[in-house]
Structures are given as structure tokens and as C-alpha cells.
Amino acid sequence: MGFDQHENFLIIGAGELGAAVIDALSARIRDTGRHDTVTVLLRRSAAGNRGRQVAQFATKNVAVEYADVTSASVAELATIFSRYDTVVSCIGFAAGPGTQRKLARAAIEAGVARFLPWQFGVDYDLIGRGSPQNLFDEQLDVRDLLRGQDKTHWIIVSTGMFTSFLFEPAFGVVDLQSNTVHALGDWGTEVTLTTPEDIGRLTTEILYAEPRIQDQVVHVAGDTISYGQLADIVDDVLHTEVQRIPWSTEHLHTELADDPDDTMKKYRAVFSQGVGVAWPVSRTFNAARGIKTTTAREWAEANLTRP
């Protein structure tokens, strides 16, 4: 389908990422006067808690469909997906094991022209199977499913970590209570970061890019920094001098072995390895297109405060 025809988009989920994609996509359609449509797929059980959000969707000409992707069958989801040209999944690991494979199978069974799976994160190809975060193997299953067929075109948008997550107290890297920054691996280990708002904007640009992007992994980035640079940013923004404590890869793997079901320990172990979690901003889609994104320092200046 070319861009001279109108396109029907389905966004699965309206959490932080889904809402950002919906906002950027609906704004693009409005500003360009296109006749494309945007629909969001929500769980009906969540509708009552999202009354205000659903009302806001109406003001943006965003329609709503209801289905529970966790309990719905592949066939049931395929029936819904078949009404759309492009399906963008913004439902992450919280939906439960197997959901990512199910959504990919449903998109293929529906004959969706274009599918963007929820892979808005690290480069799973480089990390490979058997990583400390066992959920990542399912992401590779999804890639295998999509690459093993030619019925549905696909785009994978690799974004790195959500910028805010790096500063999340539960993640343990930036610990403002103890005025400490921990390095995962060592101070030179790098991590790529992108805000959900930038992911929404960049995904929209990728969807409308000419020539049309399909069947490829596209890397974007708000910023790529080392943990040493992160500590410098915290020092500068909060006018402090943090304690700098490195957590070696060996230490983090030992911690995980002692508590193998701890989600944060899984993530810390993966990111400490430095493989598939960072790429140069200069090699990204947004750099090639000259699109400004939010840096880690800019995010910290706008959001970081003393506890």
C-alpha cells in the first residue's frame, strides 16, 4: 500500500509507550491532512480505569477496540488484526510469557500488510539466546517467525532502554537516597537510551518513511552514554558528588544466581555485559534524518530531583 492511499493503523496497548505512539501518529495524520485512521486495542477490564484517556482518544479521532491479548486466541486476534493495514504492538513483557509469539502469529495469520512487534528495546540478535533475562528468548522467537515468512512485512524498532528506567530507584543504578551511582559492568560500559515520547515520534517517522521501510531492524537512540558519564550527569544536575561503586558482571551474575527470579537482577546482569544494549547515535535512523532527540542530560535536568 502506498501513501497515496489511506492506511488503517492498530496500536495494541495504551501504556506509556502506546500513548506516545498514538499521540505522535494521530498528530502526524492531523497535521498532514491525511485520511489515515488510528485505533487502539485495549482490555475491556481496563476501560473503566481509563475513562479520561478514552475520552482524550476521541478528541484525537482515535477509535477504540477491545480484546484481552493474554486470553484471546490467535484466531480471535487475527480476526481483529485483519481489519487493519499496519499493527503496532506496544504490549510488553507484563502481558505474560507467550504473548509476543501469539501476537506475531496472529498478525501473520491475518495477513496484515505490516507488523511492528513489541521489540522497542535492546538488540536481541546481538544478545542471543540464553541471556540472563530469559524473557529475551521469546523476542528471538518472534524474529524467527517474522523472518520465516513473506506474507506480512515487519519492522523492528530498537530503542535501547527507556531513559527514565535508568534513573528508576528500583533498578538500582542511580540511588539518590544514598547519593550513589552504580556502574553495570564498569564505568566504560555504555547503554542506549530513548524516551517514550521520542520513540513515538521516531516510530511515526519510520512508518511514513520513503522509500518504505520493511523487513528490517531500525536502530534509534535518544542518547548513548557510559555509566561514568551518567555519574557525571548526576553530579552536575544535582550539584553533588556521588559515590561511584562499580558492579562487575561477575558480581551481578552471582547475585542473580542467588535470586534467579528477580527481574531487576536479570536486567542488571544483561546490561552489564554491554552487548546489544548500546549503539552509536551517529548510526541511527534519527541521526540520518536530522531528528533531534532528548539526551540523558536533558532528561535529568528536567526530571531529576533530590529525594
Beta strands, then each sheet from edge to edge (+ up, - down):
strand 1: 8-12
strand 2: 37-42
strand 3: 62-66
strand 4: 86-89
strand 5: 114-116
strand 6: 153-158
strand 7: 161-162
strand 8: 174-175
strand 9: 180-184
strand 10: 190-194
strand 11: 216-219
strand 12: 223-226
strand 13: 243-247
sheet 1: 3+ 2+ 1+ 4+ 5+ 6+ 11+
sheet 2: 7+ 10+ 12-
sheet 3: 8+ 9- 13-
end
